[in-house]
Amino acid sequence: MLTVVGLIFIVALIAPWIYRVLQDKAGWVLALVPFSSFLYLASFFPEIAAGGSITQSVTWVSMDLFEVNLAFYLDGLSLMFGLIITGIGTFIVLYGSGYLANHAYLPRFFTAVLLFMGSMLGVVLADNLISIFVFWELTSFTSYLLIGFNHEQESSRKAALQALLVTGIGGLALLGGMVLMGFASGAWEVSTLLNEGDIIREHPHYLAILLLVLGGAFTKSAQFPFHFWLPGAMAAPTPVSAYLHSATMVKAGVYLLARFHPVLGFTDTWMMLVGGFGVVTLLISAWLSLSFTDLKQILAYSTVMALGTMMMLIGLGTELAMQGLAVYVLSHAMYKGALFMVAGGIDHEAGTRDVLKLGGLRSLMPISAIAAMIAALSMAGIPPLFGFIAKELVYEAALGANFWAVGFITLAVLANIAIVSASLIVAIRPFYGPKTETPKKAHEAPFLMWIGPLTLAVLSALFGLLPFIVDSKLMVPVASAVWGSELDFYLSLWHGINLPLILSVVTAAAGVGVYFIWDSIRESAPMKVYQMIFARFPVQVYESLVNGMLNLAGFQTRVLQNGLMSNYLITIMVAAIAAVGYTFFTKSGVIFNPDVSEVQIHEWAIAFGIVISLGVMLFFTHSRLTMVVAAGIIGFGLALIYLMHGAADLAMTQVLVETLTVILVVLVLIHIPKMKESRSILYNSRDAIVAIAMGTLMTLLIFAVTAVPFDAFISEFYADASYPLAHGRNIVNVILVDFRALDTMGEVVVVAIAGLAVYALIKMTRAGAEKDVKK
Amino acid sequence: MESVNELLTISPIVIIGFAGLFVMMLDAFTGNARWSFYASLFFCLAALAGAVQNVLGPTGTSFYSLVYYGGTASFGAVLVLTGTLFSLCLSKDYLEQTGNHIAEVYSLVLFAAFGMLLLVQANHMIVLFLGIESMSIALYALAGLLRDQKKSVEAALKYFLLGAFSTGFLLYGIALLYGSTGSLALPEIAEASDKGVMYWAGVGLLFTGFFFKVSAVPFHMWTPDVYQGSPTTVTAFMATASKSAAFVAFILVLSRALPDTSQQWQEVLWIFAVFTMVIGNLLALVQENIKRMLAYSSIAHAGYIMVGLAATSGAAYSAVLYYLFAYTLMNVGAFGVVAYYECHKNCDFTEIKNYAGLGFKKPIMGILMSVFLFSMVGIPPFAGFIGKYRVFAAAIDEGLISLVIIGVLASAISVYYYLSVLVYLYMKEDETGMVMKRPSTLYSLALIILALLTIYFGVHPGLLTDFLGSFYSVTW
C-alpha cells in the first residue's frame, strides 16, 4: 500500500513533464495511476469479504518517545473509501483533462489532484495516528491549491483561504485529540487502538479527546456551524468540486468518526453531540439548497445535507445505523459525483450554471441528461436505485434510535423532502422544458466528460437492482468495521410495506409538490431570511473573526511597537519589575526591617539632594542638559557617601566616571534635535511611577542583600596577607596596585579610552561648527 | 600534551577567535573583501569540524572548570557554526550586489561567533558573561553596518541601548547569585543549599537578561527594528546563531545551575512562553515587510522553545536542541531567499506585496521558499514539524497541557502569515515584468543544501533525535 500511495505522489510530481510529452493524451496515461490503484485495492476483496483485515508496516521515524510507522491498515471501511477515492479519481482525471483542455494550468491541475489523491488515500489507509494527521493536513493543503486554482480571481483566493483556515485549524484540534488519545491508551496504531475503547472511554480526558476529534471531523465534513466553507469552495473548477467536495475530502470527517466509533462511540455524549450536530446540519442545509439557483450551490448544500445524514447515522450508533452508513456513503459518492460532473458539463457547454437560464438541453445533451436523471433519482431515493436502499435504511435507523427517535425521523423526512425537490431541480430544469438562450451554443460534452457520470449512474442503478453484488462483499465488512464487531445482514429493495416505505412515499410526494412551487418558495421572504441566517451569517462571523484578529494585532503594534525608544524602555522596566518583584516576594519570606538609627543627618541631606535631582529631572525640565546635570548631581552625591564611609578610591572613581559621562552625554546632545516641549503630566506621572517602582525594588534588593550575614573570609585574607606578601600597610592600596593590579590597569585604560572619545567628540563638534560657519 | 588536549576541548573557540583577528589583519594588509570572505569560510569549516569532533566525544570540563565541552555545549557550538557558515555563504553575493561589501563584516561576524561559542561552552558565570558581551558588542556594530541608512543606525542605537540595559540586569543577577551561593561555577551554584531572597532576586534578574537575548515578549522590542535595519544575511546570522547560543546557554544554566528549584521558576517560564507565543504570532499577522514578519515569527519560535524549557525534563531539553537545529536551517534559508530577491535594486523586495508572481519567475527559489515556510509552519514532512512536535510532546509528558494547547492555537495563527507569502509568490500576477538575476552557484548551493537538510531531518529525524536524547540519557 505504501507503494500505491508513493506511486501517486511521485507521478503527481512528474505529471507536468508527462503532459509536456503527451499533450492531450496525458489524461489517459495519468488516469492509469488511480485505475491501477483501484485494481490493486480491489484485489483485497476476497480477504476483506471473509472478515479479515490487513496491516502493512514500514518504520519511518523511530524516535525514543514514539515511532511513526508508515503503517497501513485495510479493513472494510478503508477499502470502501479507498475504492471510492481511486475509482472516482480515475474518472476525475479523465474528466478534468476534458474540462480543462487547453487551459494553461492543466499540468498544475494534474499535479494537485494527484497529490490530493495520494493524501486522501493516505488518510483512509494509514494506521498510525500521526500519519493520519499528516495526510489529513496534506488534504487540506492540496485542496487549498485546488480551490484557488483560478487564482487570478479574488473570490477564488478568498474561498481557498477560508477552506484552508477552517479545515486547517480543525486539523490542529484533531492532532490534539489524537495525541491525547495516544498518551491515554499508549497505542498509536489504529489497529491496536480499536481494542482499547474501554480505556479511552473511561479516561479522565475522554471529553477533551472527543471534543478535539469532533472539532477536526466537523470542520472537515462541513457540519453546522462550519458548513459555510463548502459552498464557498465551489469557486473551484467543477472536477475539483466533484472529487473533493462531494465524493472524497469532505467525507474524511465521516471516515474519521466511523473509524473511531468503536473507540470513542457508544457513550451518551457521543450520541448526542454527533447525532445532534448531524441532524441539525441535515435539516438546515437541505432547505438551504432550495434557496439557490446555481447548480453547484444546490449540489453543495445537498452534499452538506448528506454529510449531516452520515454524521447522524454515526451518532445513532445502532446496528441499523451502521448498515445505513455503509450504504449511504457509497450511494452518495456515486450519485453526487455524477451530478457534479454533469453540472460541470452543462457549465462547460452551455456557459452558465444558473438553472433559471437553462432549459431543453435534453435533445442537445442526451447522454448527460440520462446520467443526470438516474443519478438524481438515486439522490431522491426513488426505487429501484441504490439511493432508495440507502434512504430506507436511514429512515429505519432513525426510527430505531435509542433516543429522540421521533425527532430524528421528523427532521430526516423534512430534510429529504427538500432533497427530493432539489434532485428534480437538478435533473429536470436544465434538460426539459422550452429551450433557452444560453451564453454558449450547447452541444453534448466530449466523451471524456460523460463517461464518468454515465458509469456512476449506471452503477447506481445496478447496485439498486442487484444489491447482492455489494452487500456481503463490501457493505457487511464496512458496517462491521464501524460497529466494532461482526455484523451480518443483506440488502434488498423490497422490505414489504412498512413505516419507512410509507414515509418514503410521503417524502417523494411532498418533494414533487415542493418542486412545483419552488419558484415561489425561493423568492419568498422567509426563504430569504433563512438564507441570510444560515448561509451568509456564518461567513460574516468567520470574516469578522479573521478581521478582528488582524485588528487586534494592528492595535498591539500601535501600542507596543511604536518605535519610541522610551516606550520600549518603560515596557522592559515594567516587565522586569513585575518578574523580579514577583519572584522576589513570592519566593522569599523575608520581612524588611532596616535599621536607620545610625544614619547621620548629613547623609539624610545627601539622600534628599538625590531625590530632589530626580524630581527635577522627571518633572520640571524639558531640557536634556538639565537632566544630564541632575543625573550628574546624583552621581556626585553617591561619591560623597562613599567618601564619608572611608572609601576614597571608590569615590574617586565615581567622580571620574560621572564627570566623563556627563561630558560625553552633553557632547552627544549637541547633535540631537531639541526635545518636544509638550510632555503631558500623564506621561510624566507614568514615568515617575515606573521610576519609583524600580527604585523601590532595587532598594528592597539592597536591604535583602545586606541582611545576609557578611562572609569575612576575603577581608581577613587581605588583612593577613597584605604585609607578608605585598609589603604594604594600607590594604586598599595593596589591593589596587598589587593583588588586583591588572584590574586597576583595566580601569585606567577604560577611563583613558573614554577620555579619548571625549576628545574626538570635541574635535568633531568644532569641525562641524566651522563647517556651519563657512556655509 | 595536557594543555593541547585542553585546547582541543575548546577548538571551535580558538579557531574562530584566531580567525577573527586574522581576517581583520588580512583586510588591513590586502584590503580585498573577497579574501576575507574565503578565509572566514575556511576557518568556519575548520571550527565546525572541531565542534563536531567534540560533540561526538565525551563530556567534561576543562580550564579549571571554566568551560564545559561535549554534549549540549558542543552541540550548541555546532548550531552556532552552522548558522554562521550558511549566513557567510550568502553574505558575499548579497553584500556585493547591494553595494555594502565591507570586509569588516567578516571579522565582526567572526567576533560575534566567538562570543557565542564562549557562551555555549560556559561552565562559569563570568565566562558566560564574557561570551554574551563579546557576542552583543559585535552584533551592535553589525546592526549599524549600513551607516548611510537611517533605519540601520536607529536599529543599532536601539539595540545597543536596550542591550546595555539588559546586560545590567544580567550582571546584577549574576552578582546576587554569587552573593547567595558563594560561587560562580554552574555546578557549584546548584550545590548551594541557601535559597533565600538574594538567590531568587538573582534568578529573576538572570532570567530577565536571558529573556532579552532570546527576545522573549516583552523584551522583544529591539528585534523587529534590528532585523529590518540590518543587512539581510547579517539578520539571518543574528536570528539563528545568536538565538541558538542564548538558548543553549539558557538550557545549560537551567539544567546545571538551577535544577533543584525548577518547580518554582517553571511558572515564570510558563507565563513568558505564553506571552511570547501569543504576541509574537499576533504581531506577525499584520506585518507587510517580510523581514519584520520573520522577526516576529522568530519571536514566536522563541515562545515554542520556551515551552520546552518550561517542561524542564531531559526529553524537553533535547527536543529544544533539535528545534534549534531545525530553526537554524529554515531561518537562514528563508532570509537567504529574501536576500536573493533584495539583490534586485529597482524594487523593494522586503515588502511582501512585491512578491507577486515571483514563484514562477524563478521556480527553484520559489520552491526553496515554500520548503522553508512550510517547515516554519510546522507542516510535515519538514524538520520544523518534528521539532515542534517533540517540544510539545515533551511538555505534555510533564503535564503542561494547557500551555501546549495555547501553543498549538498560537501556531495555528502562524499558518496565516506564512502562507500569505506563498499566496503572493504563486497566486498573484506579476505586474512589473522584471527580469530576475541568476544567483551564483555558491549561493544557490547553500540554499539547496539547507532545504535538503530541512527535508532530510523532517523525514528521517531518528538519527539526530536519538543522539540528542543521549545527552540527557533519555530512554523512553
Contacts between the chains, C-beta under 8 A, distances in Angstrom:
chain1	res1	chain2	res2	distance
A	60	B	459	7.5
A	61	B	386	7.4
A	61	B	459	7.9
A	61	B	460	7.1
A	61	B	461	5.9
A	61	B	462	5.6
A	62	B	462	4.6
A	62	B	466	7.9
A	63	B	390	7.4
A	63	B	461	6.6
A	63	B	462	5.8
A	63	B	465	4.9
A	63	B	466	7.2
A	64	B	315	7.6
A	64	B	465	6.8
A	64	B	466	6.4
A	64	B	469	4.9
A	64	B	474	6.0
A	64	B	475	6.5
A	64	B	476	4.6
A	65	B	315	6.8
A	65	B	390	7.0
A	65	B	393	5.7
A	65	B	394	7.5
A	65	B	397	7.7
A	65	B	476	5.2
A	66	B	393	7.4
A	130	B	389	7.9
A	134	B	380	4.5
A	134	B	381	7.2
A	137	B	379	6.2
A	137	B	380	7.5
A	141	B	379	7.2
A	148	B	423	8.0
A	148	B	427	5.8
A	151	B	426	7.2
A	151	B	427	3.7
A	151	B	428	7.4
A	152	B	429	6.3
A	157	B	423	6.6
A	157	B	427	5.7
A	161	B	419	7.8
A	161	B	423	7.4
A	164	B	415	7.7
A	164	B	419	7.3
A	165	B	415	7.4
A	165	B	416	7.0
A	168	B	412	7.3
A	168	B	415	5.7
A	169	B	412	5.0
A	169	B	415	7.8
A	172	B	408	5.5
A	172	B	409	7.7
A	172	B	411	7.6
A	172	B	412	5.1
A	175	B	408	7.2
A	176	B	405	6.7
A	176	B	408	6.0
A	179	B	392	7.9
A	179	B	393	7.0
A	179	B	396	6.7
A	183	B	396	6.5
A	183	B	397	7.9
A	549	B	282	7.1
A	549	B	285	6.6
A	549	B	413	7.1
A	550	B	285	5.9
A	550	B	286	6.0
A	552	B	282	6.4
A	553	B	282	4.3
A	553	B	283	5.8
A	553	B	284	7.9
A	553	B	285	4.3
A	553	B	286	4.4
A	554	B	286	4.9
A	556	B	279	6.7
A	556	B	282	6.0
A	556	B	283	5.9
A	557	B	283	5.8
A	557	B	286	5.9
A	560	B	218	7.3
A	560	B	221	7.3
A	560	B	279	7.5
A	560	B	283	7.6
A	561	B	221	6.5
A	561	B	224	6.6
A	561	B	283	6.8
A	563	B	225	7.4
A	565	B	157	7.9
A	565	B	158	5.8
A	565	B	161	6.7
A	565	B	162	8.0
A	568	B	158	7.0
A	568	B	162	6.2
A	568	B	221	4.0
A	568	B	222	7.2
A	569	B	161	7.8
A	569	B	162	7.0
A	569	B	165	6.8
A	571	B	218	5.0
A	571	B	221	6.6
A	572	B	162	6.7
A	572	B	165	6.8
A	572	B	166	7.3
A	572	B	212	7.5
A	572	B	218	6.8
A	572	B	219	5.7
A	572	B	221	7.3
A	574	B	218	7.8
A	575	B	208	7.7
A	575	B	218	4.5
A	575	B	219	6.5
A	576	B	169	6.2
A	576	B	205	7.8
A	576	B	208	4.9
A	579	B	204	5.6
A	579	B	207	6.7
A	579	B	208	5.9
A	579	B	211	8.0
A	579	B	268	6.5
A	579	B	272	7.8
A	580	B	201	6.3
A	580	B	204	3.8
A	580	B	205	5.9
A	580	B	208	6.6
A	582	B	204	7.7
A	582	B	268	7.6
A	583	B	200	5.0
A	583	B	201	7.2
A	583	B	203	6.4
A	583	B	204	3.9
A	583	B	207	8.0
A	583	B	264	8.0
A	583	B	265	7.7
A	583	B	268	6.5
A	584	B	197	6.7
A	584	B	200	5.9
A	584	B	201	5.2
A	584	B	204	6.2
A	587	B	195	7.9
A	587	B	197	7.9
A	587	B	200	4.0
A	587	B	264	6.0
A	588	B	196	6.2
A	588	B	197	3.9
A	588	B	200	5.5
A	588	B	201	8.0
A	590	B	196	7.2
A	590	B	197	4.7
A	701	B	176	7.5
A	701	B	201	5.3
A	704	B	196	8.0
A	704	B	197	4.1
A	704	B	198	5.9
A	704	B	201	6.4
A	705	B	176	6.8
A	705	B	179	6.1
A	705	B	198	5.6
A	705	B	201	7.9
A	707	B	197	7.5
A	708	B	179	6.7
A	708	B	180	7.0
A	708	B	196	6.8
A	708	B	197	7.9
A	708	B	198	5.7
A	711	B	182	7.3
